Amino acid sequence: MKPNELRAKSPDELNKELNELLKAQFGLRMQLATQQASNTSQKRKLRRDIARVRTVLRQKAGQ
């Protein structure tokens, strides 16, 4: 997910995207806890995507 793609979205779309990412992060965290996850690098990617969405949301709120 690229920041330019996020900046083109509305705040409502960004909030929806953030909720989906948080749900995916929770699911992955549960998989890691039960040792069912095969791709552990996904955790880092999700964390960074969440940070990107939150950053764009804060930028839009400040304008």
MARBA-3410 file (N, C-alpha, C, O; in Angstrom, 1 decimal):
63
0.8,-1.2,0.0,0.0,0.0,0.0,0.9,1.2,0.0,1.8,1.4,0.8 ~ 0.6,2.1,-1.0,1.4,3.3,-1.1,0.7,4.5,-0.5,-0.5,4.6,-0.6 ~ 1.5,5.5,0.0,0.9,6.6,0.6,0.1,7.5,-0.4,-0.9,8.1,0.0 ~ 0.5,7.5,-1.6,-0.3,8.2,-2.6,-1.7,7.7,-2.8,-2.7,8.4,-3.0 ~ -1.8,6.3,-2.7,-3.1,5.7,-2.8,-4.0,6.1,-1.6,-5.2,6.3,-1.8
-3.3,6.1,-0.5,-4.1,6.5,0.7,-4.6,7.9,0.7,-5.7,8.2,1.2 ~ -3.7,8.8,0.3,-4.1,10.2,0.2,-5.3,10.5,-0.7,-6.0,11.5,-0.5 ~ -5.5,9.6,-1.7,-6.6,9.8,-2.6,-7.9,9.4,-2.0,-9.0,9.7,-2.5 ~ -7.9,8.7,-0.9,-9.1,8.2,-0.3,-9.7,9.2,0.7,-9.0,10.0,1.2 ~ -11.0,9.0,0.9,-11.7,9.9,1.9,-11.4,9.4,3.3,-11.0,8.2,3.5
-11.7,10.2,4.3,-11.5,9.8,5.7,-12.3,8.6,6.1,-11.9,7.7,6.8 ~ -13.5,8.5,5.5,-14.4,7.3,5.8,-13.8,6.0,5.3,-13.8,5.0,5.9 ~ -13.2,6.1,4.1,-12.6,5.0,3.4,-11.3,4.6,4.2,-11.0,3.4,4.4 ~ -10.6,5.6,4.7,-9.4,5.3,5.5,-9.7,4.6,6.8,-9.0,3.7,7.2 ~ -10.8,5.1,7.4,-11.2,4.4,8.7,-11.6,3.0,8.4,-11.3,2.1,9.2
-12.3,2.7,7.3,-12.7,1.4,7.0,-11.4,0.5,6.7,-11.4,-0.6,7.2 ~ -10.5,1.1,6.0,-9.2,0.4,5.7,-8.5,0.1,7.0,-7.9,-1.0,7.2 ~ -8.5,1.0,7.9,-7.8,0.9,9.2,-8.4,-0.3,10.0,-7.7,-1.1,10.6 ~ -9.8,-0.3,10.0,-10.5,-1.4,10.8,-10.1,-2.8,10.2,-9.9,-3.7,10.9 ~ -10.1,-2.8,8.9,-9.7,-4.1,8.2,-8.3,-4.5,8.5,-8.1,-5.7,8.8
-7.4,-3.6,8.5,-6.0,-3.9,8.9,-5.9,-4.3,10.3,-5.1,-5.3,10.6 ~ -6.6,-3.7,11.2,-6.5,-4.1,12.6,-7.1,-5.5,12.9,-6.6,-6.2,13.7 ~ -8.2,-5.8,12.1,-8.7,-7.2,12.2,-7.7,-8.2,11.7,-7.6,-9.3,12.3 ~ -7.1,-7.9,10.6,-6.1,-8.8,10.0,-4.9,-8.9,11.0,-4.4,-10.0,11.1 ~ -4.5,-7.9,11.6,-3.4,-7.9,12.6,-3.8,-8.8,13.8,-3.0,-9.6,14.3
-5.0,-8.7,14.3,-5.5,-9.5,15.4,-5.5,-11.0,15.0,-5.0,-11.9,15.7 ~ -6.0,-11.3,13.8,-6.0,-12.7,13.3,-4.6,-13.3,13.2,-4.4,-14.4,13.5 ~ -3.7,-12.5,12.6,-2.3,-12.9,12.5,-1.7,-13.1,13.9,-0.9,-14.1,14.1 ~ -2.0,-12.2,14.8,-1.4,-12.4,16.2,-1.9,-13.7,16.8,-1.2,-14.4,17.5 ~ -3.2,-14.0,16.6,-3.7,-15.3,17.1,-3.0,-16.5,16.4,-2.7,-17.5,17.1
-2.8,-16.4,15.1,-2.1,-17.5,14.4,-0.7,-17.7,14.9,-0.2,-18.8,15.1 ~ 0.0,-16.6,15.2,1.3,-16.7,15.7,1.4,-17.3,17.1,2.3,-18.0,17.4 ~ 0.4,-16.9,17.9,0.3,-17.4,19.3,0.0,-18.9,19.3,0.6,-19.6,20.2 ~ -0.7,-19.4,18.3,-1.0,-20.9,18.3,-0.1,-21.6,17.3,-0.3,-22.8,17.1 ~ 0.9,-20.9,16.8,1.9,-21.4,15.9,1.4,-22.0,14.7,1.8,-23.1,14.2
0.4,-21.3,14.1,-0.2,-21.8,12.9,0.2,-20.9,11.7,0.0,-21.3,10.5 ~ 0.9,-19.8,11.9,1.3,-18.9,10.9,2.6,-19.4,10.2,3.5,-19.8,10.9 ~ 2.6,-19.3,8.9,3.8,-19.7,8.2,4.6,-18.5,7.7,5.8,-18.6,7.5 ~ 4.0,-17.3,7.6,4.6,-16.2,7.1,4.7,-15.1,8.2,3.8,-14.3,8.4 ~ 5.8,-15.1,8.9,5.9,-14.2,10.1,6.3,-12.8,9.7,6.1,-11.9,10.5
6.7,-12.6,8.4,7.1,-11.2,8.0,5.8,-10.4,7.7,5.8,-9.2,7.6 ~ 4.7,-11.1,7.7,3.4,-10.4,7.4,3.1,-9.4,8.6,2.4,-8.4,8.4 ~ 3.5,-9.8,9.8,3.2,-9.0,11.0,3.8,-7.6,10.8,3.2,-6.6,11.1 ~ 5.1,-7.5,10.4,5.8,-6.3,10.2,5.1,-5.4,9.1,4.9,-4.2,9.3 ~ 4.7,-6.1,8.0,4.0,-5.4,6.9,2.7,-4.8,7.4,2.4,-3.6,7.1
1.9,-5.5,8.2,0.7,-5.0,8.7,0.8,-3.8,9.6,0.1,-2.8,9.5 ~ 1.8,-3.9,10.5,2.1,-2.8,11.4,2.4,-1.5,10.7,2.0,-0.5,11.0 ~ 3.2,-1.7,9.6,3.6,-0.5,8.9,2.4,0.1,8.0,2.3,1.3,7.9 ~ 1.6,-0.8,7.5,0.4,-0.3,6.8,-0.5,0.4,7.7,-1.1,1.4,7.3 ~ -0.7,-0.1,8.9,-1.5,0.6,9.9,-1.0,2.0,10.2,-1.7,2.9,10.3
0.3,2.0,10.4,1.0,3.3,10.7,0.8,4.3,9.5,0.5,5.5,9.7 ~ 0.9,3.8,8.3,0.6,4.7,7.1,-0.8,5.3,7.1,-1.0,6.4,6.9 ~ -1.7,4.4,7.3,-3.1,4.8,7.3,-3.4,5.9,8.4,-4.0,6.9,8.2 ~ -2.9,5.6,9.6,-3.1,6.5,10.7,-2.4,7.9,10.4,-2.9,8.9,10.8 ~ -1.2,7.8,9.8,-0.5,9.1,9.5,-1.3,9.9,8.5,-1.4,11.1,8.7
-1.8,9.3,7.5,-2.6,10.0,6.5,-3.9,10.6,7.1,-4.3,11.7,6.8 ~ -4.5,9.8,8.0,-5.7,10.3,8.7,-5.4,11.5,9.5,-6.2,12.5,9.5 ~ -4.3,11.5,10.2,-3.9,12.7,11.0,-3.6,13.9,10.1,-3.9,15.0,10.5 ~ -3.0,13.6,9.0,-2.7,14.7,8.1,-3.9,15.4,7.5,-4.0,16.6,7.4 ~ -4.9,14.5,7.2,-6.2,15.0,6.7,-7.0,15.8,7.8,-7.7,16.7,7.5
-6.9,15.3,9.0,-7.6,16.0,10.1,-7.0,17.4,10.4,-7.7,18.3,10.9 ~ -5.7,17.5,10.1,-5.0,18.8,10.4,-5.3,19.9,9.3,-5.0,21.1,9.6 ~ -5.8,19.5,8.2,-6.0,20.4,7.1,-7.3,21.2,7.3,-7.6,22.1,6.5
END
